Amino acid sequence: MHTTNTYLDFTRSNQLRAKFNALIPGGSHTYSKGDDQWPEFAAPYIARGKGCHVWDIDGNEFIEYGMGLRSVTLGHGYEPVVEAVKKQLPHGSNFVRPAAIELECAEQFLSMISGAEMVKFGKNGSDATTAAVKLARAYTGRDLIAICGDHPFFSIDDWFIGTTKINAGIPSAISDLTLKFSYNQIESVQALFEAHPGQIACVLLEAERWRPPTDQFLQQLKDLCHK
């Protein structure tokens, strides 16, 4: 997040901070948005956004690199999206049974993804990765999960959070089922498979983060998983 202001006034934000933290654990309903996750001069409380720009409740303007935790790729208040939402709202939303628009969306999505046969929409990345873990365990009949220890986040659910420092309340019987390997080090993955033969259900990682794959790491990883 980058500010376009030469002077930042957080008067209103500072007045609200105590109330936020008194009523909402961590001061935010999303952990990654909490005060302890941001530097001192980041925008405390956002009032509105347009494109990649946001304004806090004190009127300070910022360029928001994060863009809705990386999900708002079109920018805030993108007119075609706003108009589509306006058009749909009078018809209602979130019914107890599927709506026809869900099929339309699935068809359009699948038309753009080569090789995909079906699609299941989730509300966030945690739901998606946890669903993948459950599917892998159900299909393989195995319990262990291997994750890349160099990548910081996979899910809010116990199978991952139990491996982090904020693991209070998660039994070791759960966290012990998640193993870690190192990115670009195929030997670390091989060591896990050798130490736990026939027990690993799936391997999770980001294809690339701050370091690109080297020595055909991703292909080697795929080959190893398919053995």
Backbone as CSV, one residue per row, in Angstrom:
resi,resn,N_x,N_y,N_z,CA_x,CA_y,CA_z,C_x,C_y,C_z
1,MET,0.848,-1.184,0.000,0.000,0.000,0.000,0.887,1.239,0.000
2,HIS,0.649,2.137,-0.941,1.482,3.320,-1.105,0.604,4.561,-1.025
3,THR,1.029,5.548,-0.266,0.239,6.760,-0.121,0.618,7.801,-1.164
4,THR,-0.387,8.552,-1.609,-0.144,9.661,-2.527,-0.120,10.985,-1.775
5,ASN,-0.311,10.932,-0.454,-0.326,12.144,0.362,1.070,12.456,0.888
6,THR,1.369,13.747,1.036,2.635,14.148,1.655,2.487,14.241,3.167
7,TYR,1.250,14.396,3.642,0.984,14.460,5.082,-0.196,13.563,5.399
8,LEU,-0.056,12.728,6.400,-1.113,11.794,6.769,-1.733,12.193,8.100
9,ASP,-3.039,12.321,8.095,-3.780,12.654,9.306,-4.670,11.466,9.659
10,PHE,-4.422,10.820,10.793,-5.186,9.648,11.201,-6.072,9.944,12.414
11,THR,-6.538,11.171,12.533,-7.304,11.574,13.711,-8.529,10.696,13.929
12,ARG,-9.372,10.563,12.925,-10.596,9.770,13.075,-10.272,8.288,13.261
13,SER,-9.283,7.813,12.533,-8.900,6.407,12.655,-8.410,6.094,14.062
14,ASN,-7.599,6.976,14.612,-7.087,6.759,15.965,-8.212,6.769,16.995
15,GLN,-9.235,7.564,16.738,-10.377,7.607,17.651,-11.165,6.296,17.616
16,LEU,-11.194,5.647,16.463,-11.963,4.411,16.315,-11.179,3.155,16.679
17,ARG,-9.858,3.246,16.705,-9.045,2.041,16.874,-9.374,1.294,18.167
18,ALA,-9.504,2.004,19.257,-9.798,1.349,20.533,-11.143,0.636,20.483
19,LYS,-12.133,1.260,19.851,-13.455,0.637,19.760,-13.412,-0.594,18.862
20,PHE,-12.679,-0.507,17.764,-12.529,-1.666,16.879,-11.978,-2.859,17.653
21,ASN,-10.910,-2.613,18.407,-10.254,-3.707,19.123,-11.050,-4.174,20.336
22,ALA,-11.916,-3.309,20.851,-12.750,-3.699,21.983,-13.907,-4.593,21.548
23,LEU,-14.400,-4.386,20.332,-15.576,-5.119,19.865,-15.262,-6.254,18.898
24,ILE,-14.118,-6.167,18.205,-13.755,-7.172,17.199,-12.381,-7.740,17.557
25,PRO,-12.267,-9.026,17.817,-10.957,-9.610,18.140,-9.919,-9.291,17.063
26,GLY,-8.794,-8.727,17.497,-7.747,-8.365,16.553,-8.037,-7.102,15.771
27,GLY,-9.194,-6.491,16.025,-9.538,-5.251,15.336,-10.002,-5.430,13.909
28,SER,-10.222,-6.677,13.489,-10.663,-6.934,12.122,-11.270,-8.327,12.041
29,HIS,-12.263,-8.486,11.184,-12.863,-9.807,11.000,-11.990,-10.710,10.136
30,THR,-11.003,-10.133,9.470,-10.033,-10.893,8.682,-8.657,-10.693,9.296
31,TYR,-8.021,-11.792,9.709,-6.763,-11.694,10.453,-5.714,-10.871,9.716
32,SER,-5.589,-11.078,8.416,-4.532,-10.403,7.656,-4.766,-8.906,7.509
33,LYS,-5.946,-8.428,7.900,-6.224,-6.993,7.840,-6.000,-6.295,9.181
34,GLY,-5.669,-7.055,10.215,-5.519,-6.498,11.554,-4.327,-5.575,11.695
35,ASP,-4.353,-4.751,12.743,-3.283,-3.779,12.980,-1.914,-4.433,13.096
36,ASP,-1.861,-5.621,13.707,-0.561,-6.251,13.924,0.037,-6.836,12.653
37,GLN,-0.693,-6.756,11.545,-0.191,-7.264,10.267,0.277,-6.152,9.333
38,TRP,0.169,-4.900,9.785,0.469,-3.768,8.909,1.410,-2.779,9.591
39,PRO,2.210,-2.053,8.801,3.088,-1.029,9.381,2.282,0.156,9.911
40,GLU,2.936,0.990,10.650,2.270,2.074,11.379,1.497,3.027,10.482
41,PHE,2.027,3.345,9.311,1.403,4.372,8.479,0.573,3.809,7.327
42,ALA,0.153,2.562,7.452,-0.791,2.013,6.476,-2.176,2.571,6.777
43,ALA,-3.030,2.600,5.764,-4.386,3.128,5.960,-5.110,2.309,7.021
44,PRO,-5.548,2.930,8.116,-6.201,2.159,9.186,-7.575,1.621,8.786
45,TYR,-8.463,2.503,8.339,-9.834,2.099,8.040,-10.272,2.725,6.719
46,ILE,-10.581,1.865,5.761,-10.899,2.316,4.409,-12.356,2.766,4.318
47,ALA,-12.572,3.878,3.636,-13.927,4.395,3.429,-14.457,4.051,2.043
48,ARG,-13.598,4.132,1.030,-14.051,3.859,-0.332,-12.848,3.588,-1.226
49,GLY,-13.142,3.054,-2.421,-12.079,2.793,-3.375,-12.558,2.975,-4.797
50,LYS,-11.643,3.313,-5.683,-11.936,3.442,-7.107,-10.686,3.058,-7.876
51,GLY,-10.827,2.037,-8.717,-9.644,1.550,-9.407,-8.664,0.979,-8.399
52,CYS,-7.407,1.388,-8.486,-6.407,0.920,-7.525,-6.210,1.904,-6.378
53,HIS,-7.028,2.947,-6.332,-6.908,3.959,-5.282,-7.965,3.739,-4.201
54,VAL,-7.574,3.962,-2.952,-8.516,3.897,-1.834,-8.318,5.121,-0.953
55,TRP,-9.380,5.469,-0.230,-9.339,6.590,0.692,-9.784,6.103,2.064
56,ASP,-9.034,6.479,3.098,-9.428,6.062,4.440,-10.428,7.058,5.018
57,ILE,-10.889,6.796,6.243,-11.947,7.623,6.826,-11.464,9.025,7.170
58,ASP,-10.143,9.240,7.122,-9.601,10.582,7.341,-9.360,11.322,6.034
59,GLY,-9.658,10.668,4.902,-9.476,11.318,3.610,-8.114,11.115,2.985
60,ASN,-7.228,10.354,3.626,-5.922,10.068,3.037,-6.094,9.122,1.848
61,GLU,-5.349,9.384,0.791,-5.444,8.573,-0.418,-4.243,7.634,-0.528
62,PHE,-4.518,6.396,-0.903,-3.473,5.389,-1.041,-3.647,4.626,-2.354
63,ILE,-2.552,4.097,-2.863,-2.605,3.111,-3.940,-2.573,1.744,-3.271
64,GLU,-3.619,0.964,-3.483,-3.773,-0.302,-2.766,-3.209,-1.459,-3.588
65,TYR,-1.992,-1.829,-3.276,-1.368,-2.943,-3.992,-2.110,-4.251,-3.734
66,GLY,-2.576,-4.444,-2.503,-3.206,-5.708,-2.126,-4.512,-5.995,-2.839
67,MET,-5.284,-4.979,-3.163,-6.527,-5.105,-3.930,-7.405,-6.262,-3.462
68,GLY,-8.016,-6.098,-2.287,-8.937,-7.119,-1.797,-8.269,-8.456,-1.571
69,LEU,-7.099,-8.436,-0.909,-6.316,-9.657,-0.689,-6.013,-10.346,-2.022
70,ARG,-5.683,-9.555,-3.009,-5.283,-9.980,-4.364,-6.454,-10.481,-5.217
71,SER,-7.685,-10.287,-4.774,-8.816,-10.831,-5.533,-9.497,-9.798,-6.428
72,VAL,-9.288,-8.506,-6.158,-9.961,-7.460,-6.938,-9.054,-7.067,-8.100
73,THR,-8.973,-7.926,-9.088,-8.027,-7.709,-10.182,-8.477,-6.617,-11.149
74,LEU,-9.752,-6.299,-11.163,-10.264,-5.274,-12.073,-10.266,-3.885,-11.445
75,GLY,-9.973,-3.810,-10.157,-10.012,-2.531,-9.463,-11.341,-2.325,-8.759
76,HIS,-11.331,-1.457,-7.776,-12.543,-1.167,-7.011,-13.534,-0.356,-7.851
77,GLY,-14.810,-0.661,-7.683,-15.849,0.108,-8.356,-15.805,0.021,-9.867
78,TYR,-15.342,-1.102,-10.399,-15.240,-1.267,-11.849,-16.647,-1.250,-12.447
79,GLU,-16.895,-0.293,-13.320,-18.260,0.003,-13.761,-19.021,-1.195,-14.341
80,PRO,-18.434,-1.993,-15.231,-19.197,-3.144,-15.747,-19.650,-4.100,-14.644
81,VAL,-18.808,-4.284,-13.628,-19.179,-5.155,-12.514,-20.272,-4.500,-11.673
82,VAL,-20.117,-3.213,-11.402,-21.119,-2.488,-10.619,-22.486,-2.554,-11.302
83,GLU,-22.509,-2.342,-12.599,-23.775,-2.361,-13.329,-24.390,-3.759,-13.348
84,ALA,-23.555,-4.778,-13.476,-24.065,-6.155,-13.466,-24.673,-6.500,-12.107
85,VAL,-24.036,-6.032,-11.042,-24.561,-6.274,-9.696,-25.893,-5.547,-9.508
86,LYS,-25.954,-4.302,-9.954,-27.198,-3.533,-9.857,-28.340,-4.232,-10.595
87,LYS,-28.025,-4.794,-11.741,-29.033,-5.464,-12.557,-29.569,-6.713,-11.875
88,GLN,-28.695,-7.409,-11.149,-29.086,-8.673,-10.530,-29.772,-8.495,-9.177
89,LEU,-29.392,-7.490,-8.416,-29.882,-7.336,-7.045,-31.407,-7.329,-6.912
90,PRO,-32.148,-6.669,-7.789,-33.613,-6.685,-7.632,-34.221,-8.080,-7.740
91,HIS,-33.485,-9.021,-8.319,-33.991,-10.383,-8.476,-33.665,-11.263,-7.267
92,GLY,-32.933,-10.704,-6.299,-32.563,-11.476,-5.123,-31.235,-12.190,-5.316
93,SER,-30.734,-12.762,-4.218,-29.459,-13.485,-4.278,-29.389,-14.487,-3.135
94,ASN,-28.464,-15.427,-3.259,-28.199,-16.409,-2.202,-29.449,-17.200,-1.828
95,PHE,-30.053,-17.816,-2.822,-31.253,-18.617,-2.594,-30.893,-19.972,-1.979
96,VAL,-31.906,-20.692,-1.493,-31.648,-22.000,-0.893,-31.407,-23.077,-1.948
97,ARG,-31.720,-22.768,-3.209,-31.472,-23.684,-4.316,-30.672,-22.958,-5.394
98,PRO,-30.021,-23.705,-6.294,-29.186,-23.062,-7.312,-29.982,-22.120,-8.216
99,ALA,-29.304,-21.096,-8.696,-29.884,-20.163,-9.660,-29.289,-20.448,-11.034
100,ALA,-30.047,-20.126,-12.077,-29.598,-20.409,-13.444,-28.276,-19.726,-13.762
101,ILE,-28.040,-18.585,-13.140,-26.813,-17.837,-13.427,-25.568,-18.621,-13.004
102,GLU,-25.730,-19.543,-12.049,-24.597,-20.362,-11.628,-24.131,-21.274,-12.759
103,LEU,-25.086,-21.811,-13.511,-24.738,-22.649,-14.657,-24.093,-21.813,-15.755
104,GLU,-24.628,-20.633,-15.985,-24.057,-19.745,-16.999,-22.608,-19.406,-16.655
105,CYS,-22.380,-19.127,-15.389,-21.030,-18.774,-14.941,-20.084,-19.965,-15.082
106,ALA,-20.567,-21.149,-14.715,-19.741,-22.353,-14.825,-19.375,-22.631,-16.280
107,GLU,-20.346,-22.486,-17.173,-20.091,-22.728,-18.593,-19.065,-21.743,-19.140
108,GLN,-19.205,-20.487,-18.769,-18.267,-19.480,-19.265,-16.871,-19.712,-18.704
109,PHE,-16.805,-20.055,-17.424,-15.512,-20.306,-16.792,-14.810,-21.494,-17.454
110,LEU,-15.538,-22.585,-17.641,-14.940,-23.783,-18.221,-14.527,-23.577,-19.673
111,SER,-15.205,-22.668,-20.358,-14.835,-22.391,-21.748,-13.477,-21.709,-21.846
112,MET,-13.027,-21.130,-20.742,-11.755,-20.403,-20.743,-10.603,-21.202,-20.154
113,ILE,-10.903,-22.343,-19.526,-9.867,-23.137,-18.867,-9.678,-24.442,-19.624
114,SER,-8.602,-24.543,-20.342,-8.335,-25.737,-21.132,-8.118,-26.949,-20.229
115,GLY,-8.836,-28.023,-20.525,-8.651,-29.261,-19.775,-9.554,-29.419,-18.573
116,ALA,-10.231,-28.355,-18.149,-11.125,-28.448,-16.987,-12.453,-29.070,-17.400
117,GLU,-12.957,-29.979,-16.585,-14.210,-30.667,-16.883,-15.367,-30.163,-16.024
118,MET,-15.067,-29.784,-14.793,-16.091,-29.302,-13.877,-15.516,-28.141,-13.072
119,VAL,-16.392,-27.377,-12.422,-15.931,-26.280,-11.575,-16.825,-26.190,-10.342
120,LYS,-16.200,-25.934,-9.215,-16.916,-25.724,-7.957,-16.424,-24.406,-7.381
121,PHE,-17.310,-23.433,-7.279,-16.905,-22.122,-6.790,-16.858,-22.114,-5.260
122,GLY,-15.844,-21.477,-4.719,-15.701,-21.325,-3.275,-15.627,-19.854,-2.927
123,LYS,-15.748,-19.551,-1.661,-15.750,-18.145,-1.255,-14.347,-17.603,-1.004
124,ASN,-13.358,-18.495,-0.842,-11.994,-18.024,-0.601,-10.994,-19.143,-0.889
125,GLY,-9.724,-18.790,-0.840,-8.675,-19.755,-1.122,-8.579,-20.863,-0.085
126,SER,-8.884,-20.532,1.172,-8.835,-21.547,2.224,-9.821,-22.671,1.946
127,ASP,-11.027,-22.305,1.539,-12.025,-23.322,1.213,-11.542,-24.212,0.069
128,ALA,-10.904,-23.591,-0.917,-10.453,-24.344,-2.087,-9.337,-25.324,-1.734
129,THR,-8.339,-24.857,-0.987,-7.226,-25.746,-0.654,-7.663,-26.843,0.316
130,THR,-8.532,-26.495,1.258,-9.015,-27.511,2.194,-9.859,-28.554,1.472
131,ALA,-10.647,-28.120,0.507,-11.416,-29.077,-0.290,-10.478,-30.008,-1.056
132,ALA,-9.397,-29.443,-1.584,-8.421,-30.261,-2.314,-7.777,-31.292,-1.388
133,VAL,-7.467,-30.874,-0.170,-6.875,-31.787,0.804,-7.846,-32.921,1.139
134,LYS,-9.104,-32.572,1.364,-10.105,-33.594,1.690,-10.300,-34.571,0.534
135,LEU,-10.347,-34.032,-0.681,-10.505,-34.895,-1.847,-9.320,-35.846,-1.986
136,ALA,-8.123,-35.308,-1.788,-6.922,-36.137,-1.910,-6.919,-37.246,-0.859
137,ARG,-7.294,-36.898,0.354,-7.333,-37.902,1.417,-8.400,-38.957,1.140
138,ALA,-9.551,-38.504,0.662,-10.635,-39.443,0.372,-10.260,-40.379,-0.777
139,TYR,-9.627,-39.830,-1.797,-9.285,-40.625,-2.988,-8.158,-41.612,-2.706
140,THR,-7.153,-41.156,-1.961,-5.976,-42.002,-1.731,-6.103,-42.880,-0.493
141,GLY,-6.975,-42.480,0.433,-7.059,-43.206,1.694,-5.862,-42.947,2.594
142,ARG,-5.142,-41.860,2.316,-3.948,-41.515,3.090,-4.212,-40.263,3.925
143,ASP,-3.439,-40.080,4.981,-3.682,-38.978,5.910,-2.700,-37.819,5.806
144,LEU,-1.471,-38.079,5.403,-0.433,-37.053,5.450,-0.528,-36.078,4.279
145,ILE,-0.189,-34.822,4.574,-0.162,-33.755,3.577,1.238,-33.156,3.567
146,ALA,1.792,-32.926,2.393,3.106,-32.288,2.276,2.923,-30.885,1.702
147,ILE,3.410,-29.887,2.429,3.301,-28.502,1.968,4.684,-27.883,1.858
148,CYS,4.786,-26.863,1.017,6.053,-26.154,0.872,6.233,-25.208,2.057
149,GLY,7.252,-25.443,2.844,7.492,-24.623,4.028,7.968,-23.221,3.722
150,ASP,8.351,-22.964,2.470,8.816,-21.629,2.086,7.668,-20.712,1.688
151,HIS,6.486,-21.265,1.535,5.333,-20.469,1.141,4.461,-20.217,2.368
152,PRO,4.077,-18.966,2.597,3.567,-18.571,3.914,2.145,-18.976,4.270
153,PHE,1.281,-19.192,3.282,-0.118,-19.403,3.669,-0.845,-20.301,2.678
154,PHE,-1.599,-21.252,3.245,-2.410,-22.141,2.416,-3.876,-22.164,2.837
155,SER,-4.147,-22.013,4.131,-5.531,-22.120,4.585,-5.652,-21.648,6.032
156,ILE,-6.858,-21.225,6.401,-7.128,-20.888,7.802,-7.473,-22.137,8.606
157,ASP,-7.622,-23.259,7.939,-8.084,-24.473,8.604,-6.960,-25.182,9.358
158,ASP,-7.369,-26.077,10.262,-6.434,-26.677,11.218,-5.259,-27.389,10.572
159,TRP,-5.484,-28.054,9.439,-4.411,-28.848,8.832,-3.210,-27.979,8.468
160,PHE,-3.458,-26.667,8.198,-2.332,-25.776,7.912,-1.970,-24.887,9.098
161,ILE,-2.958,-24.204,9.681,-2.679,-23.278,10.783,-1.987,-23.997,11.935
162,GLY,-2.259,-25.274,12.086,-1.598,-26.037,13.138,-0.099,-26.131,12.973
163,THR,0.410,-25.810,11.781,1.853,-25.857,11.535,2.513,-24.498,11.737
164,THR,1.714,-23.473,12.082,2.240,-22.121,12.250,2.361,-21.765,13.731
165,LYS,2.812,-20.554,14.006,2.965,-20.109,15.391,1.629,-19.769,16.045
166,ILE,0.585,-19.585,15.242,-0.732,-19.284,15.813,-1.568,-20.565,15.833
167,ASN,-1.026,-21.574,16.497,-1.634,-22.906,16.479,-2.371,-23.263,17.764
168,ALA,-2.633,-22.278,18.607,-3.328,-22.556,19.867,-4.697,-23.175,19.588
169,GLY,-5.023,-24.208,20.345,-6.322,-24.852,20.201,-6.365,-25.961,19.170
170,ILE,-5.256,-26.205,18.499,-5.219,-27.252,17.477,-4.399,-28.428,18.001
171,PRO,-4.996,-29.596,18.141,-4.278,-30.756,18.688,-3.093,-31.155,17.806
172,SER,-2.045,-31.633,18.441,-0.873,-32.078,17.687,-1.216,-33.254,16.780
173,ALA,-2.252,-33.994,17.139,-2.677,-35.114,16.294,-3.098,-34.635,14.913
174,ILE,-3.541,-33.374,14.832,-3.918,-32.784,13.545,-2.699,-32.194,12.848
175,SER,-1.957,-31.358,13.560,-0.819,-30.672,12.938,0.289,-31.641,12.535
176,ASP,0.408,-32.760,13.230,1.452,-33.731,12.896,1.206,-34.420,11.556
177,LEU,0.005,-34.266,11.021,-0.316,-34.889,9.738,0.152,-34.049,8.551
178,THR,0.656,-32.852,8.830,1.143,-31.972,7.764,2.663,-31.877,7.821
179,LEU,3.300,-32.244,6.732,4.757,-32.251,6.628,5.214,-31.090,5.750
180,LYS,6.487,-30.726,5.858,7.002,-29.600,5.079,8.234,-29.998,4.265
181,PHE,8.335,-29.385,3.083,9.521,-29.544,2.247,9.976,-28.169,1.787
182,SER,11.127,-28.104,1.133,11.700,-26.830,0.699,11.550,-26.648,-0.806
183,TYR,11.243,-25.425,-1.204,11.070,-25.117,-2.621,12.396,-25.247,-3.362
184,ASN,12.314,-25.763,-4.578,13.483,-25.962,-5.444,14.459,-27.002,-4.904
185,GLN,14.056,-27.753,-3.918,14.903,-28.820,-3.377,14.133,-30.139,-3.469
186,ILE,14.232,-30.775,-4.617,13.477,-32.003,-4.841,13.891,-33.090,-3.855
187,GLU,15.128,-32.993,-3.356,15.590,-33.989,-2.387,14.764,-33.946,-1.107
188,SER,14.303,-32.747,-0.732,13.513,-32.633,0.496,12.150,-33.297,0.332
189,VAL,11.628,-33.277,-0.889,10.358,-33.956,-1.155,10.582,-35.470,-1.187
190,GLN,11.646,-35.880,-1.847,11.965,-37.307,-1.904,12.138,-37.884,-0.507
191,ALA,12.753,-37.099,0.376,12.980,-37.566,1.745,11.658,-37.819,2.465
192,LEU,10.663,-36.972,2.207,9.352,-37.169,2.834,8.685,-38.445,2.325
193,PHE,8.750,-38.656,1.024,8.147,-39.863,0.461,8.853,-41.126,0.964
194,GLU,10.163,-41.034,1.133,10.908,-42.194,1.623,10.638,-42.454,3.103
195,ALA,10.457,-41.368,3.863,10.204,-41.517,5.300,8.769,-41.952,5.590
196,HIS,7.860,-41.653,4.643,6.442,-41.975,4.853,5.872,-42.669,3.610
197,PRO,6.376,-43.835,3.282,5.926,-44.519,2.058,4.438,-44.868,2.103
198,GLY,3.745,-44.524,1.023,2.333,-44.863,0.919,1.427,-44.134,1.886
199,GLN,1.895,-43.002,2.456,1.095,-42.298,3.458,0.739,-40.861,3.066
200,ILE,1.379,-40.313,2.044,1.159,-38.911,1.666,0.039,-38.823,0.634
201,ALA,-0.983,-38.048,0.971,-2.157,-37.921,0.104,-1.939,-36.915,-1.016
202,CYS,-1.260,-35.808,-0.721,-1.059,-34.784,-1.749,0.083,-33.857,-1.363
203,VAL,0.528,-33.094,-2.339,1.598,-32.111,-2.162,1.055,-30.743,-2.565
204,LEU,1.215,-29.754,-1.688,0.707,-28.410,-1.969,1.841,-27.395,-1.972
205,LEU,1.802,-26.507,-2.955,2.762,-25.412,-3.044,2.250,-24.390,-4.042
206,GLU,2.841,-23.214,-4.024,2.607,-22.244,-5.084,3.605,-22.549,-6.197
207,ALA,3.145,-22.481,-7.431,4.036,-22.813,-8.542,5.272,-21.922,-8.541
208,GLU,5.074,-20.662,-8.203,6.199,-19.725,-8.128,5.799,-18.570,-7.233
209,ARG,6.721,-18.141,-6.400,6.452,-16.985,-5.553,7.541,-15.945,-5.794
210,TRP,8.479,-15.790,-4.876,9.541,-14.807,-5.095,10.762,-15.413,-5.791
211,ARG,10.785,-16.743,-5.892,11.872,-17.412,-6.609,11.284,-18.285,-7.709
212,PRO,11.821,-18.219,-8.910,11.326,-19.095,-9.976,11.829,-20.517,-9.767
213,PRO,11.131,-21.499,-10.308,11.605,-22.883,-10.192,12.888,-23.082,-10.997
214,THR,13.776,-23.892,-10.470,15.035,-24.184,-11.154,15.182,-25.690,-11.341
215,ASP,16.025,-26.057,-12.295,16.342,-27.472,-12.547,15.085,-28.321,-12.728
216,GLN,14.096,-27.757,-13.433,12.865,-28.509,-13.705,12.194,-29.002,-12.418
217,PHE,12.235,-28.150,-11.383,11.716,-28.568,-10.079,10.255,-29.003,-10.146
218,LEU,9.418,-28.209,-10.804,7.993,-28.536,-10.841,7.735,-29.835,-11.603
219,GLN,8.447,-30.047,-12.695,8.275,-31.288,-13.448,8.767,-32.484,-12.633
220,GLN,9.895,-32.299,-11.951,10.402,-33.374,-11.097,9.415,-33.693,-9.976
221,LEU,8.804,-32.646,-9.434,7.827,-32.836,-8.363,6.607,-33.603,-8.876
222,LYS,6.138,-33.230,-10.052,5.002,-33.928,-10.656,5.335,-35.394,-10.903
223,ASP,6.510,-35.632,-11.455,6.921,-37.011,-11.732,7.000,-37.831,-10.449
224,LEU,7.506,-37.205,-9.400,7.639,-37.900,-8.123,6.270,-38.254,-7.549
225,CYS,5.330,-37.329,-7.676,3.980,-37.575,-7.158,3.256,-38.665,-7.944
226,HIS,3.617,-38.819,-9.210,2.933,-39.797,-10.059,3.549,-41.191,-9.987
227,LYS,4.643,-41.327,-9.253,5.270,-42.651,-9.146,4.382,-43.608,-8.357
